[in-house]
Amino acid sequence: MHSTEISLTQWIVRGSLMSLLVCSCSTLPRSAEVNHPATPEAVIRAMFHANETRNMADLERLVSKDPDMVGYSVGGRKYVGWQELRLEMQQEFETVTRLDIPIKELHVWERGDFAWYTAEIEYIRYEGVGADARRMLMPLRESGVLERRHGRWLLVQWHESLERAP
């Protein structure tokens, strides 16, 4: 396989990674909300929106930078720490021409300085434009944990899986 060719499994892994931070919502967050969303649900929606718009700076403000933060993705992939995840996400952002991530279902629970969520989304990635455009849909399920630190909610763990084969 050439270095520029990527297998379906790699696309699924990259695409599903994006889901953890990508869901569109009916109302987009205002810029002040992206910097400091007030509720766990607002943070989750801001992460998903930042992912959908491929805005790495907004994502960085919403995700823990703990070196031992763990995330699990489709295909058995494990990401430890923000830098590992950031690199994979940046590659996805550079590869796609558009991302759409409608939220089918989102539930959020909160206790003290911790919150957790479950989500079902459709991760729809597009490559190319016009007649050469390719669309790939991945139905995903995701769960994650947020922690309030110094008054700000941050994603500290997530897990995602395919709802069904793409």
ABEGO torsion letter per residue (X at the ends): XBAABBBAAAAAAAAAAAAAABBBBABBBBAAAAABBABAAAAAAAAAAAAAAGBAAAAAAABBABAABBBBBBGGBBBBEAAAAAAAAAAAAAABABBBBBBABBBBBBBEABBBBBBBBBBBBBBEBEAABBBBBBBBBBBBBBBBBGGBBBBABBBBBBABBX
